[in-house]
Amino acid sequence: MSDLPARLRRLIRSDVQGLHAYAIQPSAGLVKLDAMENPHRLPDRLQAELGRRLGVLALNRYPGERVQDLRAALAAHAGMPAGFDIMLGNGSDELISLIAMACNVPGAAILAPVPGFVMYAMSAQLQGLKFTGVPLTPDFELDEAAMLAAIERDRPSVIYLAYPNNPTANLWRDTVIDRIIEEAPGLVVIDEAYQPFSSRSYMDRIGRHDHVLLMRTMSKFGLAGVRIGYLLGPKALVAQIDKVRPPYNISVLNCEAALFALEHADVFAAQARDIREQRARLQRDLTSLPGVKSWPSDANMILARFPDAQRTFAGLKSRGVLVKNVSTMHPLLVNCLRLTVGTAGENDQMLAALRACL
């Protein structure tokens, strides 16, 4: 029961009172491998250069034309097709909420495979929309027949397809994605949050459709603390969703930091290369651990199943390593932990802790 006085409880939606706020695990003093962050910091030289640029910004003014510079820079960086436009959000989370808000018409529904990113369902619930989660197969592939049946039954306004998926880290078959896009009665959002680590992108195909949006974030690029997400799609469609975006949702500090990062994209590309190399090494080493099954990854995380996930999670934490226990998120994830790929040294510590636990 809420501690809120009864006279105030009646002012708050009952479904909101039943929710839990998004929980962030305390990580002080631990090797932080729980949130799919890029583990590399900026080199000292670039830290100093960025500090100088941020220090001279006019913080007394609202964000202005510089945000348009960032939109143009991101469009060029992503290779945005002709006839498309770009919309910025305070992380992908805000964009997901704005899509639900813009599409909140009577009878609207949102559909996504599960297990998947929790904000797809959360955004639907907060807007009062129906959410349909379609289970993946036991090997975390899209269940084509089940997806098509749910589309036919619920006629969703929005379908989310993460490419690759979180927390399973895999890419789904393009032929199945194409079929879902063909059958979709509303919007399809391809969420490429982990694109820097992926072997494929849908970018070269979105220009074929007038109902497909592509969403990316700079969080996995290396700027999780800066909170920049972006949405690409046909101009007329993006223009409608942009109408519900709050004014000045991108701060001048975030904007300048993102522009700076794009000017030094080669540094971040090298970091992504290192993460991909470390991912391959982790996947090899995990196969040698007794009783552990891991799945192929196209992201900066690896999903692995352990004999006892809770015991392994606690054992890792007691040895100074924090990962994400996803074992209770969905029945398909029983005894699974999600391991973020860290630096070589961090991965050494995690593997040593796993060997001690097992």
N, C-alpha and C positions, 0 to 999 in steps of 0.2 A: 504494500500500500504506500502511496506517495506521502511524503511528509508535508506536502503543500496543504495549507488550510482549505477546508471544504469550499469556502466562498470563492477561493481562487481556482480550485480544481475544476469548477464548472466552466471556467473561462478557457481552459486548455482542452483541445481535442482528446477524446478518450483513447484513440489509437496512438496518439503521440505520447500520452502518459504511459502506455504499455511498452514503448520502445526503450531500447538501451542506447545511450550515446556511443558514438564510435570510440572504441577503446584503443589507446596507444600504450604499448608495453613499456614500462620503465626500462631504460637501457644503460643507465650510468654505470661505468666500470666494466661493461660487457662488450664483447666483440659483436657488433650489431649486424646480424644477417637475417633480419626478419621482415624487411620492408622493401625489398627489391630496389634499393638505392644504388647509384653508382658509388663505389667505395673510394674513388680517387678525388682528391681535392685539386684546386687550381695550383699550378706551379707558383712559387713565391713571386716571381717577376710579374706574372699576370694578376696575382692578388693585389699587388701594389698599384698596378696600372688601373685595375677596376676600381680600387678605392679612390683614386684621384678623380675618376669620372663620376662616381657616385657623390663624391664630396662637393662638387660644384653644381649639382642639380638644384633647380628652384623648387624646393619642397613646400614653399608657400603657395604654389600654383597648382591647380588641378591638372591632371594629365591632358596633354594636347596633341599636337600634330606628330609628336615623336611615336605615338602608338601606331600611327599610319605607317611610319617607317618600319616598325616591327612587323606589321601585317605583310608589307611588301617583301621584307627579308625572309620571313617564314614561307611565304608563297614560292619564292625563288628557291629556297633551300629544299622544299618538299617537291618541287617540280609540278606545281599546280596546273591542271589543264586549262586551256583557253575556255572562256565562258563560265568559269567557276569563280567563286569568291571565298574569302576566309574570314572567320569570326574567332575572336579571342575569348578565353575564359580564364577565371582564376583556378587553374588546374582543370583537368577533365571532369572532375566532380561537378563543377558549376555548369559546364556545358551539358552534362547529362540531366541535371535538374532543369535547365532552361528548355531542353527538348521536350521533357515531360510537361512543362508548363505551357509551351506553345501548342502542344498536341492534345491538351486537355479538353476534348469535346465530348458530348454525351456518348457513352458506350465505348470510349477509347480504351485500348488495352496495350500493354507492353509485353513482349515475349523475348525470352533469351534462353540459351542452353544453360543447364546447371549440372555441376557446380561452375560458378562464374563470378564475375566482379559483383560484390554485394550492392554497389550503388545503383545498378540497373533496377533491382527490385525495390530498393529504398526510395528512389526517386518516384517510382510509380505509387508507392504507398503514401508518400507525403503529398502527392497531388490528387489522391483519391482515385487512382486508376487501377484497373485490374492488372495483376502481373501473373503471367504463366511461365513457369520454369519447366523446360523440357529436359529430362535427364539425358546425359551423354551415355554412350555405351560403356561397359566395364573397362575398356581400354581408352576411354576419354575421347572417342571419336564422336562426331555428330551422328545422331540417329536420324537418318534422312526421312524414313517413313514416319517416325513420331513427330518430327518437326513439321512436315507437310500436313499431317493430320491436325496438328494444333493450329497451324495457319488457317486451314480450311474451317475449323471449328470456331476459333476466336476472332478471326479477321483483325489481327493486331494493327494498331496505328504505327507502332515502332517495333522493329526487330533489331536486337543487338547481337553482333557476331564479333567476338574478340579474336584478333588475328596477330600473334598467338594468344591463347587463352590464359587467364589467371584464375585458379592457381595451378592448372595442369601443365602450362608452359608449352603446349603443342600447337602446331598449325593444323587446321582441318583441310580436307580435300577440296580443291577449288571447284571440282565438278559439282559437289554437294552445295557449296556456297552459291554457285551460279544458279542452281535449281531453286534454292530458297529465294534468291533475288527475283527470279522470274515469277514465282508464285506469290510474292509479297503484295498485299493489297495496300500497304502504306509505305513508310520509310524503312530503309535498312541502314543501320549505322555500323560501319566497319571500324572497330576500335583497334588501332595500331599503336597502343601505348608502348609496346616493347620492340618497335621497329628497328632501333639501332642494333639489335642482337639477332634479328630474324633473317632467314635465308630468302624470304619472299615478301613482297608487298602487293597490295591490291591497287596501288596508285595508278598503274598503267591501264587499269580497266574501268575505273570509276567514270571516265568520260563517256562510256557507252550508255549510261543510265541517267534518268532525270529524277530518280527517287532514292539514290544512294548517297550517303554522306560518309566521309572518312574523317576520323578523329585521331589526333595524335597529342602527345604531351612532351614538354621539355624536361619533365621530371626524370625519366630514365636516360635521357640525353646526358644528364649530369647536373640538373638544376632543380632537384626535388624541393629545395627550400625557397625557390623563386616563384613557384606556382603559376606556370603558364601552360595552358592547354589551348589547342586550336582545332577548328572544325572547317573542313573543306567540302564544298558542294556546289551544285548549280546556283548561279547568282540569285535567281528569283526565289529559290527555296531558302537559302541562307539569309536573304533579306527579311523574310518573315520571322524566322527564329530570332534574328538579331533584335527584333522589336521588343522582346521581353528581357533583353540583357540590361542589367543595371548600368547607369552612367558611371563612367570612370572606374570600371571594375578591374583595370590593370594599373597598378601604381607606377609612378615615374621611376622608382627604384627597381621594381621588377622588370619594367620595360627596358631600361638601360642595361641591366645585367643580362637580359636575354639577347639584346643586340650585340653586346660585347662577346657573348659566347658564340654567336653565329659568325662573328668576325674571326674567331679562333676555332672554327669548326674542326680543323685538322687535329687540334689537341684532343678534342672530345672523341673524334673518330679513332685516334690511337688508343684512348682509354677503352672504347667499345671493343676494339680488336683484342686488347688484353683480357677483357672480361670473357669474350668468346673463347679464347685460348684456355683460360682458367676453367670455364664451364666444361670443356672437353676433358680436361685433366680430372675434374671432380667426378664426371660421369664414369671415367675409367676406374677411378679409385673406389667409387661406391660399389662397383660390381664385386670387389674383393671382400666386402664386409658381410659377415654371416647373417643370413635371414633378411637381407635388405633387397628390395626391388625398387628400381628407379625407372623413370620414363624419359624418352628423348625430349630435349628442350630446344626451343628456338627463342628463348627469353633469357633474362639474367637471373633465373631461378631454376631449381630442379625440384620436382615432386618425387618424394621417396616414401615407400611404405616400410615400416619397421615392425618387429614382433610385438612391441608395446610402445606406441607413440608417446603416451603421457610419461612413461618412465624414461624414455630416451630424451624427451624434451626437458624434463627435470634434471636428468643427468648432465645434459649439455649446459644448462643454465648454471648448475652448481660448479661447473668447470669453466665458467666465464664466457660461454657462447650462447647468444640469444637467436633462436630461429622462430618460425611461425608454426604453431600447432593447429593444423586445419582438420584434424581428425573428427571433429564434431560438427563441421560445417555442412556435411552432406553424407548420406550413407555410402556413396561411392568412394569417399575419402577416408574410410575407416583406417586407423593406425597410420595416417599419412602426416608427414611434416613437409613444409615448404622451406627449402634452403636457398637463401640468396647467395649468388656467386660474389665472393669478396676478392680482396687482393690475394696474392700468393701466400703472404704470411697469415692472413686471416683464414684462408682455406686450410693451411697447415694446422692451425689451432683447432678448427672445426673437425677435421679428420682425426686428429689425435684424440679429441674429446669423444668422438663417436666410437673409436676403437676401444677406449676405456669403458664407455657405457655398455658396449655390446660384448 
